[in-house]
């Protein structure tokens, strides 16, 4: 083998290595795209699952708040009626206390007007 043949073999070898390198690079890029697309689909799927789970939990919280709101409305209605009755009773008690105070005031004036005739005597004197 002479130097020209070795040079041709080297050129052929370099040419084939270049072709193989390009093919290898193309296959790596293709596999990278496939892996990237698969990864993206998996991320979207997981994100969808997490989003649905969060929405479900949020729906439960909203339902709980609605139930509490309805219960508070019922309690407010019940207490409103009871407070009206208590207020009515307090008004009657206030009127009675005012009447007793007026009677006491009138009795005191009457007692002071008669002087020594109406004295309270202590027992045992």
MARLUMSE-985239 format. One record per residue: residue number from 1; residue in one letter; x, y, z of N, C-alpha, C in turn. Coordinates in pm, 1 decimal, padded with zeros to 6 digits. Layout:
N
NUM;A;X;Y;Z;X;Y;Z;X;Y;Z;
...
REM end
This chain:
125
1;X;00084.8;-00115.0;00000.0;00000.0;00000.0;00000.0;00090.2;00122.3;00000.0;
2;X;00056.5;00212.1;-00084.8;00138.0;00332.1;-00089.7;00066.1;00447.3;-00020.1;
3;X;00127.0;00559.5;-00017.0;00078.5;00675.8;00056.5;-00051.8;00728.0;-00003.0;
4;X;-00069.7;00721.6;-00134.4;-00193.3;00770.3;-00197.1;-00312.4;00684.0;-00155.1;
5;X;-00291.5;00556.0;-00152.4;-00400.4;00467.2;-00112.3;-00438.1;00488.9;00034.3;
6;X;-00338.0;00508.7;00117.8;-00363.8;00534.2;00260.4;-00440.0;00665.9;00275.4;
7;X;-00400.7;00766.3;00195.1;-00468.3;00895.3;00200.3;-00613.6;00878.6;00157.5;
8;X;-00640.7;00802.3;00051.5;-00777.5;00779.6;00005.2;-00859.0;00705.6;00111.7;
9;X;-00794.2;00607.1;00174.7;-00864.3;00532.4;00280.9;-00897.8;00626.5;00396.5;
10;X;-00803.4;00714.5;00431.9;-00827.8;00811.4;00539.6;-00942.3;00904.8;00502.4;
11;X;-00944.0;00950.7;00375.9;-01052.1;01039.1;00332.0;-01186.6;00966.8;00335.7;
12;X;-01186.6;00842.0;00286.0;-01310.9;00762.7;00289.9;-01353.7;00742.3;00435.0;
13;X;-01259.0;00709.1;00521.4;-01287.6;00688.0;00662.7;-01343.2;00816.1;00725.6;
14;X;-01276.8;00930.0;00697.8;-01323.5;01059.4;00750.7;-01462.8;01091.5;00698.1;
15;X;-01484.6;01064.1;00568.1;-01615.4;01089.9;00507.7;-01723.0;01005.3;00576.9;
16;X;-01696.1;00877.6;00595.5;-01792.5;00788.9;00660.7;-01812.2;00826.0;00807.8;
17;X;-01704.1;00863.9;00874.9;-01716.8;00908.3;01014.3;-01802.8;01035.0;01019.4;
18;X;-01784.0;01127.2;00926.9;-01865.9;01248.4;00920.8;-02012.9;01214.5;00898.3;
19;X;-02038.5;01120.3;00804.4;-02176.5;01077.3;00778.9;-02235.8;01010.4;00902.1;
20;X;-02158.5;00923.8;00964.7;-02206.3;00855.6;01085.3;-02231.3;00956.1;01197.9;
21;X;-02144.2;01054.0;01209.9;-02158.7;01156.7;01312.3;-02286.5;01236.9;01290.0;
22;X;-02312.9;01273.9;01163.3;-02435.6;01348.5;01131.2;-02559.6;01263.7;01159.2;
23;X;-02554.0;01136.2;01120.5;-02667.6;01046.2;01144.1;-02689.6;01027.3;01293.9;
24;X;-02580.0;01008.2;01365.5;-02589.5;00993.3;01510.4;-02649.9;01119.7;01574.1;
25;X;-02604.9;01235.9;01530.4;-02656.3;01363.3;01581.9;-02805.6;01377.0;01551.0;
26;X;-02846.3;01338.4;01427.9;-02987.5;01344.7;01389.7;-03071.6;01253.2;01478.4;
27;X;-03022.8;01132.5;01504.5;-03094.9;01037.4;01589.1;-03103.9;01088.4;01733.1;
28;X;-02997.7;01148.5;01782.4;-02999.8;01205.4;01918.3;-03102.8;01318.4;01926.6;
29;X;-03106.1;01404.9;01826.8;-03203.6;01514.7;01826.1;-03345.5;01460.9;01819.0;
30;X;-03367.0;01357.8;01735.7;-03499.6;01297.1;01723.8;-03542.8;01235.6;01857.8;
31;X;-03455.3;01161.5;01922.5;-03486.9;01101.7;02052.2;-03510.5;01209.6;02158.2;
32;X;-03433.6;01315.6;02150.3;-03452.2;01427.1;02244.0;-03590.7;01488.6;02226.1;
33;X;-03635.5;01505.5;02102.3;-03769.6;01558.5;02075.6;-03876.7;01464.6;02129.4;
34;X;-03859.3;01333.5;02107.0;-03956.7;01235.2;02156.4;-03964.0;01239.4;02309.2;
35;X;-03848.7;01241.1;02372.5;-03844.5;01245.2;02519.2;-03905.7;01374.9;02569.7;
36;X;-03874.3;01486.5;02504.3;-03928.0;01616.4;02544.8;-04079.3;01618.9;02531.1;
37;X;-04133.3;01568.3;02421.2;-04277.9;01564.6;02401.4;-04344.6;01475.0;02505.5;
38;X;-04285.0;01359.0;02530.2;-04339.8;01266.7;02630.5;-04337.9;01331.7;02768.9;
39;X;-04227.7;01395.8;02801.2;-04216.2;01464.9;02930.3;-04321.1;01575.7;02941.7;
40;X;-04340.0;01650.7;02833.7;-04438.9;01759.0;02834.0;-04579.4;01704.3;02856.0;
41;X;-04612.3;01591.2;02789.1;-04744.3;01529.9;02808.7;-04762.7;01484.7;02952.5;
42;X;-04657.7;01426.6;03009.9;-04666.8;01381.3;03148.7;-04684.0;01499.0;03243.7;
43;X;-04613.1;01606.7;03219.1;-04627.0;01726.8;03303.1;-04769.0;01781.8;03292.3;
44;X;-04821.8;01790.6;03170.8;-04958.0;01840.2;03152.1;-05059.0;01749.4;03221.4;
45;X;-05037.0;01617.9;03213.4;-05126.5;01522.7;03279.2;-05122.3;01541.4;03431.0;
46;X;-05002.4;01549.9;03487.1;-04988.3;01568.4;03631.7;-05047.2;01701.5;03676.4;
47;X;-05025.5;01805.3;03596.5;-05082.1;01936.3;03628.4;-05234.7;01930.3;03628.2;
48;X;-05290.5;01857.7;03532.1;-05435.8;01841.2;03526.5;-05488.8;01769.0;03649.0;
49;X;-05418.1;01663.7;03690.7;-05460.2;01588.6;03809.3;-05454.6;01677.3;03933.0;
50;X;-05346.6;01751.0;03948.6;-05331.9;01839.7;04064.7;-05439.1;01948.0;04062.1;
51;X;-05466.9;02002.7;03945.4;-05569.4;02106.4;03931.9;-05707.2;02052.1;03969.5;
52;X;-05740.1;01932.5;03922.6;-05868.7;01871.5;03957.2;-05878.7;01845.9;04106.9;
53;X;-05770.4;01798.4;04166.8;-05770.0;01772.6;04310.9;-05789.4;01902.0;04388.7;
54;X;-05720.3;02006.3;04347.8;-05734.9;02136.1;04414.3;-05877.7;02188.4;04399.9;
55;X;-05934.7;02175.7;04279.0;-06072.0;02222.1;04255.8;-06170.2;02144.8;04343.2;
56;X;-06148.4;02013.7;04357.1;-06235.5;01931.9;04441.7;-06229.4;01979.4;04586.7;
57;X;-06108.4;02004.3;04635.4;-06093.4;02051.4;04773.2;-06154.6;02189.7;04791.4;
58;X;-06139.5;02273.7;04692.5;-06198.5;02407.2;04698.8;-06351.4;02397.9;04700.5;
59;X;-06408.2;02306.2;04621.8;-06553.3;02285.4;04622.0;-06602.3;02241.4;04759.7;
60;X;-06523.9;02156.4;04826.8;-06560.6;02111.1;04961.3;-06561.0;02228.2;05058.7;
61;X;-06460.6;02314.0;05048.8;-06453.3;02431.3;05137.1;-06572.4;02524.2;05112.6;
62;X;-06605.4;02546.6;04985.3;-06718.2;02634.3;04950.9;-06848.1;02575.1;05004.6;
63;X;-06864.9;02445.3;04990.1;-06985.9;02379.2;05040.6;-06995.5;02394.1;05192.4;
64;X;-06882.8;02379.6;05260.8;-06881.6;02397.1;05406.1;-06920.0;02538.7;05446.6;
65;X;-06869.7;02637.4;05373.5;-06905.4;02777.0;05403.2;-07054.0;02801.7;05379.1;
66;X;-07109.3;02743.5;05275.6;-07252.2;02759.5;05248.8;-07335.1;02698.9;05361.6;
67;X;-07294.5;02580.7;05408.2;-07366.5;02517.4;05518.1;-07359.3;02602.2;05643.8;
68;X;-07240.4;02656.0;05673.1;-07226.0;02741.6;05791.4;-07310.5;02868.3;05778.9;
69;X;-07313.6;02925.1;05659.5;-07393.1;03045.9;05636.8;-07540.9;03017.6;05660.3;
70;X;-07589.2;02904.7;05609.5;-07729.8;02868.7;05629.9;-07759.1;02846.0;05777.9;
71;X;-07668.0;02779.6;05847.0;-07686.7;02755.1;05989.7;-07688.3;02887.0;06067.0;
72;X;-07598.5;02978.7;06030.5;-07596.4;03109.4;06097.6;-07726.4;03185.4;06072.6;
73;X;-07781.9;03174.7;05952.2;-07910.2;03239.5;05922.7;-08020.7;03182.0;06010.3;
74;X;-08021.8;03049.0;06026.4;-08124.8;02986.4;06111.7;-08109.1;03031.5;06256.6;
75;X;-07984.9;03036.4;06305.0;-07960.7;03079.6;06442.8;-08001.4;03225.5;06459.9;
76;X;-07969.4;03308.3;06361.1;-08005.4;03450.0;06367.5;-08157.0;03467.2;06373.8;
77;X;-08229.0;03389.1;06293.5;-08375.8;03396.0;06294.8;-08429.5;03352.9;06429.6;
78;X;-08375.7;03243.0;06481.9;-08421.2;03192.4;06611.5;-08390.7;03292.5;06723.1;
79;X;-08267.3;03344.5;06724.1;-08230.1;03440.5;06828.1;-08306.0;03571.6;06813.2;
80;X;-08335.3;03609.2;06689.3;-08410.7;03733.2;06668.2;-08546.4;03727.9;06736.9;
81;X;-08615.8;03615.2;06721.3;-08745.5;03598.9;06787.6;-08732.1;03598.6;06938.6;
82;X;-08631.6;03528.6;06987.7;-08611.2;03522.8;07133.3;-08574.4;03660.6;07187.9;
83;X;-08489.6;03732.7;07117.8;-08450.1;03866.0;07165.0;-08568.8;03961.8;07165.3;
84;X;-08659.2;03947.5;07068.1;-08779.8;04030.8;07067.2;-08864.2;04003.1;07191.1;
85;X;-08876.9;03874.1;07226.8;-08955.0;03839.8;07347.0;-08886.2;03891.6;07473.6;
86;X;-08754.1;03879.0;07480.1;-08680.3;03929.2;07597.4;-08695.6;04080.7;07607.5;
87;X;-08688.0;04149.1;07495.9;-08703.1;04294.5;07495.4;-08842.9;04334.4;07542.5;
88;X;-08942.5;04261.3;07499.6;-09080.1;04288.6;07542.6;-09093.4;04268.5;07693.2;
89;X;-09034.8;04160.7;07743.8;-09040.8;04134.3;07888.3;-08966.5;04242.2;07966.4;
90;X;-08852.0;04285.1;07915.2;-08776.9;04391.0;07983.1;-08855.7;04521.9;07986.4;
91;X;-08928.8;04549.8;07878.6;-09013.4;04669.7;07877.3;-09119.3;04660.6;07986.0;
92;X;-09180.6;04542.7;08001.5;-09282.9;04525.8;08105.6;-09221.0;04539.2;08244.1;
93;X;-09103.2;04481.6;08264.5;-09035.3;04492.6;08394.7;-09000.8;04638.9;08422.4;
94;X;-08953.7;04708.5;08319.6;-08920.3;04849.9;08336.0;-09043.2;04930.8;08376.7;
95;X;-09155.0;04902.3;08313.3;-09279.8;04972.4;08349.3;-09319.8;04942.5;08493.3;
96;X;-09304.1;04817.0;08534.6;-09339.2;04780.5;08672.3;-09245.9;04849.5;08772.0;
97;X;-09117.5;04853.2;08741.2;-09021.4;04919.8;08830.0;-09053.0;05069.0;08837.9;
98;X;-09087.0;05129.4;08724.2;-09124.7;05271.5;08725.3;-09249.4;05293.1;08810.7;
99;X;-09346.8;05201.4;08800.5;-09470.2;05214.1;08880.3;-09439.5;05199.7;09028.5;
100;X;-09353.8;05102.7;09065.7;-09316.4;05084.4;09206.6;-09240.6;05208.1;09255.7;
101;X;-09152.7;05262.2;09173.8;-09078.5;05382.4;09213.0;-09173.6;05499.5;09233.6;
102;X;-09272.7;05511.4;09145.4;-09371.0;05620.9;09161.0;-09452.9;05601.6;09288.4;
103;X;-09494.8;05476.5;09315.6;-09570.7;05449.0;09439.3;-09486.0;05477.6;09562.0;
104;X;-09359.9;05437.4;09559.0;-09270.6;05461.0;09671.9;-09249.6;05610.4;09692.5;
105;X;-09231.8;05683.0;09584.4;-09212.0;05827.1;09594.3;-09337.1;05893.8;09653.0;
106;X;-09454.1;05849.3;09606.9;-09579.9;05906.3;09659.6;-09596.7;05870.3;09806.7;
107;X;-09564.8;05748.2;09842.1;-09576.6;05706.6;09982.2;-09481.1;05785.9;10070.5;
108;X;-09358.4;05808.3;10021.0;-09260.2;05883.6;10098.1;-09310.2;06026.6;10119.9;
109;X;-09364.6;06089.0;10016.6;-09415.9;06225.9;10031.1;-09531.5;06229.4;10131.4;
110;X;-09617.7;06130.0;10124.0;-09731.6;06123.3;10215.3;-09683.7;06103.2;10358.3;
111;X;-09583.5;06019.3;10376.8;-09530.4;05992.2;10510.7;-09463.7;06116.7;10566.5;
112;X;-09389.5;06188.8;10486.4;-09321.1;06308.9;10533.1;-09420.9;06420.6;10562.7;
113;X;-09532.5;06420.2;10491.4;-09632.3;06525.1;10511.7;-09703.1;06510.1;10646.3;
114;X;-09719.5;06390.5;10698.6;-09792.3;06368.4;10823.6;-09704.7;06374.3;10946.7;
115;X;-09578.8;06384.6;10926.6;-09488.1;06404.7;11038.9;-09484.5;06289.2;11136.6;
116;X;-09496.9;06325.5;11269.2;-09474.4;06225.7;11372.7;-09586.9;06123.5;11388.3;
117;X;-09698.3;06143.3;11324.8;-09809.8;06051.2;11342.6;-09774.0;05912.5;11289.9;
118;X;-09708.5;05907.2;11176.7;-09673.4;05777.5;11117.0;-09525.8;05748.3;11139.0;
119;X;-09495.3;05694.0;11249.9;-09356.0;05657.8;11274.8;-09348.1;05506.1;11283.8;
120;X;-09239.9;05458.7;11235.0;-09218.5;05315.1;11244.0;-09148.2;05290.2;11375.6;
121;X;-09206.6;05204.6;11451.0;-09146.9;05173.7;11581.9;-09075.6;05040.5;11572.2;
122;X;-08966.1;05032.9;11633.1;-08890.3;04909.5;11633.7;-08948.6;04820.3;11742.5;
123;X;-08952.7;04693.0;11715.6;-09007.1;04601.4;11815.2;-08909.9;04592.9;11932.5;
124;X;-08962.4;04581.7;12047.6;-08879.2;04570.4;12166.1;-08859.3;04701.7;12236.5;
125;X;-08915.1;04814.4;12189.1;-08897.2;04943.7;12256.7;-09001.3;04964.6;12360.5;
REM end
